[in-house]
Amino acid sequence: MTPPPYPPRVATARDVEVGDGRLLRVHDSAAGGDDPALVWHHGSPQTGALLEPVLAAAARRGVRVVSYGRPGYGGSTPSPGRDVASAAGDVAAVADALGLSRLAVMGASGGAPHALACAALLPDRVVGAVSLAGPAPLTEDLDWFEGMADERPLRAARLGRPARARYAEQDEFDESSFVDTDWAALAGPWASLGEDVGRAEAGGADGLVDDDVALVAPWGFDVAHVPCPVLLVHGSRDRVVPPSHSDWLLGRCPRAELWVRPRDGHVAVLEAVPVALDWLLEVSRP
């Protein structure tokens, strides 16, 4: 078997108290520079543990990368009723605990709105944001569900947390949500993502239920108030979060640009992480 082109990276984990008695499980590469540090916002469902491709991309660029399990995921205390905006307070507490001042944020799928929340609500800290296959807010001027292979979980979330929790008891993943390039990514460089999803699912549905309910409720901030540069990256074949969502965000975020990847679906778009990190480093230069 051919050895990997770089040695495996690992991150340390610790619990950080966020001020209201809750704990967040935080993962930190420690290695790399802190100016800015990258805060990775995981997808739904995942534990928040840093995945090998993210660690490798950051290490190759000398960047410190930090992640955390959102409430209800990976050892972090659940917080039913949380909104997307609450991520900003959690990230500020994590940054304070780790002594980080300037941050770049990157989020994938369900993590992308939380990255945008930090960009909007922590303007003195966040210097750039990347949304990978991220959804837009639920709004009347976007056919929000159009193009989703399976809209049932989010339809249930619109009915409230109890309805979404009941749906989680019998929810099964619709494999038609992924296209061929997604399955290839999961079988290859992003295999660690699939493994982490399995660990998150084994830990219960609280995190995913609260993510979905927050996603279809008011986010608690306006994307038009994100002051820093924003990069939107979307696959044209995405059947989980249709590319129309990034088109909508492009028209509302004042300093946004959009990269369209024609062959990618929802997972394959993550292959853009290294070049998206290059973009973040470019726009974050003083």
Backbone torsions as a table, in degrees:
resi	resn	phi	psi	omega
1	MET	NA	135.3	180.0
2	THR	-72.1	129.2	-180.0
3	PRO	-67.9	154.3	178.7
4	PRO	-64.8	155.2	-176.6
5	PRO	-73.8	-3.9	179.2
6	TYR	-152.1	150.1	-179.1
7	PRO	-69.7	152.3	178.6
8	PRO	-59.8	143.1	175.6
9	ARG	-105.5	151.0	176.5
10	VAL	-130.7	158.1	176.8
11	ALA	-125.1	149.5	175.8
12	THR	-86.5	155.2	179.8
13	ALA	-123.7	143.1	175.9
14	ARG	-151.5	161.0	176.3
15	ASP	-98.1	136.4	178.3
16	VAL	-121.0	129.0	176.2
17	GLU	-81.8	135.4	-173.5
18	VAL	-106.1	12.5	168.4
19	GLY	105.6	-17.8	179.4
20	ASP	-119.7	27.1	179.5
21	GLY	88.0	-7.3	178.3
22	ARG	-84.3	154.4	173.9
23	LEU	-118.1	141.7	172.3
24	LEU	-113.7	134.4	173.8
25	ARG	-84.4	115.2	-172.9
26	VAL	-109.0	139.0	179.3
27	HIS	-119.5	132.6	-169.4
28	ASP	-139.4	123.8	176.6
29	SER	-71.0	-21.8	-179.3
30	ALA	62.9	-46.9	-179.9
31	ALA	-69.0	148.9	177.4
32	GLY	104.9	172.3	-179.1
33	GLY	-78.5	160.6	-178.1
34	ASP	-107.0	11.2	-170.8
35	ASP	-134.1	84.3	-2.2
36	PRO	-91.7	161.8	167.5
37	ALA	-87.4	148.3	177.9
38	LEU	-92.7	127.7	171.8
39	VAL	-104.3	117.1	-179.4
40	TRP	-94.6	127.5	178.5
41	HIS	-106.9	112.7	-171.3
42	HIS	-72.2	162.7	177.0
43	GLY	-79.8	-174.3	-174.9
44	SER	-121.4	120.8	-2.3
45	PRO	-97.9	139.7	171.1
46	GLN	-147.2	167.4	-175.5
47	THR	-86.1	-18.7	-173.1
48	GLY	98.8	-9.8	176.5
49	ALA	-62.4	142.8	-179.1
50	LEU	-72.6	128.7	-178.0
51	LEU	-86.1	150.1	-174.2
52	GLU	-54.8	-44.7	-179.8
53	PRO	-63.2	-32.4	177.7
54	VAL	-70.9	-46.1	177.6
55	LEU	-59.2	-42.9	-177.7
56	ALA	-65.6	-44.8	179.7
57	ALA	-61.1	-40.8	179.8
58	ALA	-69.1	-42.3	-177.8
59	ALA	-63.3	-39.8	-179.3
60	ARG	-65.5	-20.3	-178.7
61	ARG	-108.8	7.2	178.1
62	GLY	67.0	33.2	-176.1
63	VAL	-108.7	133.0	171.2
64	ARG	-76.6	135.0	-178.8
65	VAL	-126.5	135.9	-176.8
66	VAL	-128.7	143.2	173.2
67	SER	-140.2	171.0	176.0
68	TYR	-154.5	152.5	173.2
69	GLY	-76.9	122.7	174.1
70	ARG	-60.5	159.2	-177.0
71	PRO	-50.4	129.4	-178.5
72	GLY	95.7	-6.7	-179.0
73	TYR	-115.1	139.7	162.9
74	GLY	55.9	32.8	179.6
75	GLY	98.5	-4.2	176.4
76	SER	-83.6	141.4	-177.4
77	THR	-62.1	130.1	176.4
78	PRO	-60.8	153.2	177.4
79	SER	-142.8	75.0	-178.8
80	PRO	-56.7	138.9	-179.2
81	GLY	89.0	0.3	178.6
82	ARG	-62.8	149.6	173.3
83	ASP	-108.1	174.2	-178.6
84	VAL	-62.5	-38.4	-177.4
85	ALA	-60.9	-25.6	-177.2
86	SER	-62.5	-19.1	178.0
87	ALA	-60.6	-31.3	-177.8
88	ALA	-64.1	-43.8	177.9
89	GLY	-64.6	-38.7	178.8
90	ASP	-65.5	-43.3	-179.8
91	VAL	-67.1	-37.5	176.9
92	ALA	-61.2	-41.2	179.0
93	ALA	-65.9	-40.1	177.9
94	VAL	-64.8	-45.0	179.9
95	ALA	-61.6	-40.7	177.6
96	ASP	-62.5	-43.1	-177.9
97	ALA	-65.4	-31.5	-178.1
98	LEU	-96.4	-2.4	179.5
99	GLY	71.7	35.4	-178.7
100	LEU	-101.3	136.3	-179.4
101	SER	-109.3	-60.1	-179.8
102	ARG	-93.3	132.7	-175.9
103	LEU	-127.1	146.2	163.2
104	ALA	-115.0	142.2	-176.1
105	VAL	-121.6	143.1	178.0
106	MET	-142.2	128.6	-179.9
107	GLY	-132.5	146.1	179.6
108	ALA	-116.2	134.3	175.5
109	SER	54.1	-120.4	-179.9
110	GLY	-63.1	-16.3	176.9
111	GLY	-82.2	-20.2	-175.0
112	ALA	-62.9	-44.1	177.3
113	PRO	-60.2	-32.6	179.7
114	HIS	-70.8	-32.6	173.3
115	ALA	-65.6	-42.1	178.2
116	LEU	-65.3	-34.1	176.9
117	ALA	-60.8	-42.6	178.9
118	CYS	-65.0	-39.6	179.6
119	ALA	-63.9	-36.9	-178.6
120	ALA	-76.7	-38.8	-168.3
121	LEU	-102.8	-9.2	176.1
122	LEU	-122.7	57.7	-172.5
123	PRO	-65.9	-22.7	179.5
124	ASP	-81.2	-8.5	-176.6
125	ARG	-116.1	-39.5	-171.9
126	VAL	-90.3	123.5	-174.8
127	VAL	-103.5	-11.2	179.3
128	GLY	-172.9	152.8	-176.2
129	ALA	-138.8	142.6	175.2
130	VAL	-124.5	131.6	174.5
131	SER	-114.2	116.0	178.9
132	LEU	-104.6	113.4	179.6
133	ALA	54.5	40.1	-174.9
134	GLY	-89.8	145.6	176.7
135	PRO	-79.3	158.0	171.3
136	ALA	-90.2	164.7	171.9
137	PRO	-61.6	152.2	174.4
138	LEU	-69.3	114.4	-171.7
139	THR	-142.1	154.8	-177.1
140	GLU	-75.1	-18.0	-178.0
141	ASP	-96.9	22.7	173.8
142	LEU	-143.0	131.9	174.1
143	ASP	-75.9	82.5	-161.7
144	TRP	-61.7	-38.2	-176.1
145	PHE	-90.3	-11.6	-176.7
146	GLU	-61.8	125.7	178.8
147	GLY	95.0	-5.5	176.5
148	MET	-78.7	130.1	178.3
149	ALA	-65.5	-36.0	-178.9
150	ASP	-141.5	101.4	-177.9
151	GLU	-94.9	0.2	-173.0
152	ARG	-61.1	-43.3	179.9
153	PRO	-59.8	-41.8	-178.1
154	LEU	-76.4	-29.8	171.9
155	ARG	-62.9	-41.7	177.3
156	ALA	-63.9	-39.3	-179.6
157	ALA	-62.7	-31.3	178.8
158	ARG	-63.7	-23.1	179.8
159	LEU	-84.5	-5.5	177.0
160	GLY	114.5	170.6	-174.7
161	ARG	-62.3	-43.9	179.8
162	PRO	-58.5	-40.9	179.7
163	ALA	-65.6	-41.4	179.1
164	ARG	-67.5	-37.2	178.4
165	ALA	-65.7	-39.1	177.2
166	ARG	-64.7	-40.7	179.0
167	TYR	-62.7	-36.2	-178.6
168	ALA	-61.6	-24.3	-178.5
169	GLU	-68.3	-22.2	-179.2
170	GLN	-129.0	9.6	-177.3
171	ASP	-67.9	134.2	173.6
172	GLU	-129.5	138.3	-177.6
173	PHE	-64.9	132.8	176.5
174	ASP	-87.0	108.0	-174.4
175	GLU	-65.1	-17.9	177.3
176	SER	-71.1	-7.0	177.1
177	SER	-67.9	-23.3	-178.6
178	PHE	-107.1	145.6	176.2
179	VAL	-102.6	177.3	-172.2
180	ASP	-58.0	-39.1	-178.8
181	THR	-69.0	-27.5	174.8
182	ASP	-65.8	-48.0	-179.5
183	TRP	-63.3	-36.0	177.7
184	ALA	-65.1	-40.3	178.1
185	ALA	-63.9	-40.6	-179.9
186	LEU	-70.2	-27.5	178.0
187	ALA	-83.4	-14.3	-176.0
188	GLY	-119.5	-112.8	-170.9
189	PRO	-65.3	-22.6	-179.0
190	TRP	-107.9	27.5	176.6
191	ALA	-59.2	-32.6	-179.3
192	SER	-64.6	-25.3	177.7
193	LEU	-66.7	-47.9	178.6
194	GLY	-60.2	-39.3	178.4
195	GLU	-64.6	-39.1	-179.1
196	ASP	-70.8	-36.2	175.1
197	VAL	-58.5	-41.8	178.1
198	GLY	-61.0	-40.2	178.4
199	ARG	-66.6	-39.7	179.3
200	ALA	-64.5	-42.6	-179.8
201	GLU	-65.3	-35.4	178.3
202	ALA	-67.0	-22.6	-179.9
203	GLY	-84.2	0.1	179.3
204	GLY	106.9	170.5	-171.4
205	ALA	-98.1	0.7	-173.8
206	ASP	-54.9	-48.4	-176.1
207	GLY	-62.7	-45.2	-178.5
208	LEU	-66.7	-42.4	178.6
209	VAL	-59.2	-47.4	-178.3
210	ASP	-69.3	-34.4	174.3
211	ASP	-59.9	-48.8	-175.8
212	ASP	-66.6	-40.8	179.2
213	VAL	-64.8	-40.9	178.5
214	ALA	-65.9	-34.8	-176.6
215	LEU	-65.4	-38.2	-176.0
216	VAL	-95.7	0.4	174.7
217	ALA	-98.4	169.4	172.5
218	PRO	-53.9	134.2	-173.9
219	TRP	-75.3	-22.7	-178.6
220	GLY	93.7	5.9	174.7
221	PHE	-159.7	165.3	-178.9
222	ASP	-108.6	124.9	-179.1
223	VAL	-62.8	-20.0	177.0
224	ALA	-68.3	-12.0	-179.0
225	HIS	-102.2	16.0	174.2
226	VAL	-80.3	112.0	-172.9
227	PRO	-84.1	-20.9	-173.5
228	CYS	-89.5	166.9	174.2
229	PRO	-60.7	140.9	179.9
230	VAL	-127.8	130.5	173.8
231	LEU	-108.7	122.9	175.6
232	LEU	-103.5	126.3	179.7
233	VAL	-123.1	125.8	-176.2
234	HIS	-144.4	142.2	173.7
235	GLY	-86.2	135.7	-179.5
236	SER	-64.9	-21.3	-176.1
237	ARG	-102.3	14.8	-177.8
238	ASP	-65.7	123.2	180.0
239	ARG	-110.9	4.8	175.3
240	VAL	-98.1	-55.6	172.7
241	VAL	-119.2	103.1	-175.1
242	PRO	-60.2	149.2	-177.7
243	PRO	-61.2	-17.8	176.9
244	SER	-60.1	-23.5	178.9
245	HIS	-67.1	-43.0	177.1
246	SER	-70.0	-32.7	175.1
247	ASP	-59.5	-43.2	179.8
248	TRP	-64.4	-44.8	180.0
249	LEU	-62.9	-35.6	179.7
250	LEU	-59.9	-35.5	-179.1
251	GLY	-80.5	-8.6	-176.7
252	ARG	-114.0	-34.9	178.6
253	CYS	-76.6	121.8	-168.4
254	PRO	-65.1	-26.7	-176.8
255	ARG	-121.6	38.3	-175.5
256	ALA	-93.6	151.1	166.2
257	GLU	-133.6	156.0	-174.0
258	LEU	-122.3	129.8	170.7
259	TRP	-107.6	121.4	177.4
260	VAL	-102.5	131.1	-179.9
261	ARG	-114.4	103.5	-167.5
262	PRO	-63.3	-30.8	-175.1
263	ARG	-91.3	-10.8	-169.8
264	ASP	-87.6	146.6	166.0
265	GLY	-103.2	-147.7	-169.8
266	HIS	-75.7	-32.6	-179.8
267	VAL	-95.2	-42.1	-177.0
268	ALA	-57.9	-26.7	-180.0
269	VAL	-62.3	-19.5	179.2
270	LEU	-66.5	-15.4	175.2
271	GLU	-61.9	-14.5	178.8
272	ALA	-82.3	-2.0	-176.2
273	VAL	-54.5	-47.3	-178.4
274	PRO	-60.7	-45.5	-177.9
275	VAL	-73.2	-29.1	175.2
276	ALA	-67.6	-35.0	176.2
277	LEU	-67.7	-38.3	173.8
278	ASP	-58.0	-42.9	178.2
279	TRP	-60.9	-44.2	179.0
280	LEU	-59.8	-43.6	-178.9
281	LEU	-65.8	-35.4	178.8
282	GLU	-65.3	-47.0	-175.8
283	VAL	-76.5	-15.8	-178.0
284	SER	-92.1	0.2	177.6
285	ARG	-65.2	132.6	-179.8
286	PRO	-58.8	NA	NA
